[in-house]
């Protein structure tokens, strides 16, 4: 766990899962540029996590990295205790924003998806999101915000993405129910659904494969694939007070893919 200085009074604090790479990393940096501190999780790459802590500090904000396997529900109770310790290091007892970003990709035809594949996707993308949110709720400030990460694949269909897309569809339903149930606490809950983004997700398929990159760009109204900087700032903006009246929404950020 990385050391940080005490948070200033009134400073906002976010928890971002899967924050050490890709969209999560960009989200942490985008929040930092808005003066929001973060506790973010990483699965195995501590080096990348430590580099992000330093990058956030260079911006002038603070961050703590905590290890978490988002698909291992049995580890959530000790993780929450680590969050409590991290909050104390930040000088607070509660946090303001939760971004459920951690996830893995999966590509296989429907008739080739195994029970093990489906269980893994379920644990990471839905069951893990469900119960981690539940366990963190007592630490989330009233009037806070929750953002779920879905996918454009929950709206349009590409063969080979059935199992993954179904989990994202479940997260979108969960978003609406949480918005209703947490409304009395003033907590807004929304889904952000990125299109294909040039990151290391799916082994860098969109970023590193020219044929895939070209195909995605041809299906997108703005004529290119997405970049992390197209997503992180949008999430940071959605969490801000300016968007306090946005609730229970699915917001696709895909440049107009397959419209």
C-alpha positions, 0 to 999 in steps of 0.5 A: 500500500502506497503512502499519501498525505492527509486529504484536504477537507472537502476533498472528493475520493473515488474507488476505481476497480481495475485502475492500473491499466486501460480505461481504469487508469485513464479514469484515475488520471482524469479524476486527478486532473479534476482534483479527485483522489483515488483508491484503485485496484490492480490484479497482478501488475504492482509495477504499473500500479505504483507508476500510476500512484506516482503519475497521480502525485505529479498531477497534484492529487493522491492515490493508493493502490490495493490488490484485488482479484475482482472475480474472487468474492471470498477476498472481498471482506479483507479487501474492504478492511484494506479500504478502511485502512486506506481511507484513514490514510487519506484522512477520511472515513468514507468515499464519494464515487465508485467505478466498477471497471475491472473486467476481462475479455472473452471471445468464443462462438456460442457453441464453444463457450464452456461452463468454466468460461461462463462462470469466470465471466459471471464472477468478474463481471456480474457477481463480483460487481454485485457483491463488491458494491454491496460490501462497499455501500456502508463506506459510500457517502450519501449523495455519492455516485456509482458508475458501472462499465458495460459495453456497446456489445450489450446493444449491438451483436457481434458473433463470439461475444455472446457470453461477455455481452450477456454479463454486461446486459445484467450490469445494466439492469443492476444499474437501474435497480440500484438507482431506485433502491439507493435513491433515498440516500441521494446516490446516483447510479449510471452505466457507461458503455464504451465502444471498441477502445485502443487499449491492451484489452483483448490482448490489444486487438483493437489497438494492435491489429490494423485489420480490426482497427480499420473494421471498427473505424468503418462502423463508427460514425466519427470514423475512428476507434476509441481512445482511452482519453475518450472515456476517462474524462467522460466518466470523471465528468459524469461523477461530477456535481455538474451531472448530479441529475443524471441517474439510472442511465445507460450512456454509450460512448462509442463515437456512434458505432452501428447507428 
